[in-house]
Amino acid sequence: MKKISNKTKVLVVAALTVMGLSIFIGLAGAGQGEPGTGSDPLVTQSYVQSYVDSKLKNQPAQGGSGWQVITIQAGQTFAGHGGTEFVLRSGRAVAVDPSTSGILDMTSGGNVRANQAVPANHLLMTPKSDGRGFKALTQVIIMCNGGADIR
């Protein structure tokens, strides 16, 4: 019978230690949100869609988080709250700006100043809650993310 050398014994112990640590780390991580575990169960696409749809239906008409489609009638004024983003999808409007800075046009990198036409399909932002926004010349449809006052 062959005698096992000390070098071989050390290698076997090291390999077993590495394997043991790998299994331990794997089991410890499994309890912290691994897909399919109790802390992160699998769900169906229909469940997720139903959940998202219910959340969108319960959002307020103005304000809140997430993009909303809002119709504004001719003659009404839209004054965005600080950080409100909006995109003019149809209709015509002119900027309302009590300051002189304008509304940030994030698409072009410029500003839309008072009485200038609001460009369609540009991502615009009202940086402050100081009355900046637009006046609808015709019926306007916008996508809005954030709060606003419509008068």
N, C-alpha and C positions, 0 to 999 in steps of 0.2 A: 504494500500500500504506500502511495506517495504522500509525502508530507507537504502540507500547504505552507507556503512561505509567509512571512510577516507582511511583506509587501502586498500580496494578494489579499490577505485578511484586511488590511487597511483600505484597499480599494473597494472591497465588498461592503465594509462598514460605511464608507463614504457614499457609495451608490445607494445603499438602503436609507441613509440619512436624507439624501437629496430627494429620493422618492417619497419618503414620509413627509417631509416638509411640503413638497408639491401637493400631495393629497390634502394635507391640513390647510394649506392656503386656498386650495380649490373649494373645500367644504366651507371655510370661513366666508369666502366671497359669495357662495351660493345663497346664503341667507340675506344678502344685502342687495336684492334687486335683480338677480339673474332671471332672465326670461323663463317663464313657465313655473316659477316658484310661487309660494303663497304670497310673498311680498310684491311680485310682479306677474300676476296671472295673465294667461293668454286671453285675448278678446277677439270677437269676430268683427269684420268690417261693418256689418249692419248695426252692431251695437255702437261702434264709434260714430257712424253717420247719424244715428238716432240721437246720440248725446250731443253732437255738434249742432244739429238742427234745433234741438230744444234750447240750447244756449243762445243761438242767434235769434230765435223767436222771442226770448225774454229780455232782449236788450232794449233800453229806452230809445225813443225816436231821436233824441238829441243827447250827446255826451256818451259816456261809457267808453269801453275799449273795443277795438275792432272796427273794420270798415263797414259803413252803412250807406245805403242809397237813400238820398233825400231829394224830394221835389220841392222847389221854391218857386212861388208864383211871381209874375212880373210885378215890380214895384216893391217887393219885400227886400229887406236887407239881412244879410248873413254876417254876423260878427263872431269870428272864431275866438275861442279861449286860447290862452297861451299854449303853444305847441300843437295846436290843431292842424291836421293835414287835410287837404281836400283836392279833388280833381274835378274840373268842370267837364262833364260828359256830353251835355247838349244844352243848347240855348246860348243866350248872350248876356254878359254881365260886365260891369265896370267896377274897378277897385274902389273901395272906401278906405281912406287912410287918414285918421286925425293927426298922425305924426307926419314926418316927412321921409321916413325910412322905407315905407312900402311893405308889401307882402313878399316874402321870400319865394322866388321861383326856383325850386330845387332842380328842375329839369334843365333850365338854361343857365343857372348859376347867377341870375340877376335878381332884380326886384320889379314888382308891378306896383307903380305908384298911383296915387289918387286920380280917378277919372280915366285911367288907361284901361283898355279892354283886357279882360281876364282871358288868357290863352286856354284853348280847349286842350284837354289831355296832357296838361302839365301838372306835376306834383307841386302844390303850393302849400305854404305854411304861414300861419299867423304866429309871430314870435312872442307876442304879449297879449294879455286880455285888456286891450285898450281901444276896442272898437274897430280894429282892422278887419277887413273882410271884403264883401262886394255887395252891389245892388243889382238885382236881376232886372234886365231890360225886357226879357221875354221869360216864359216859363223855363226854369233851369233845373237840370238834374245833375247832382253832384254825388261823388263818393266821398265820404267824410270819415276821418278817424280822429276822434276827440270831441270836445264839447263846443257848443256854439249857441248864440242867441239869435233867433230869427224873428224879425218884427215886420 
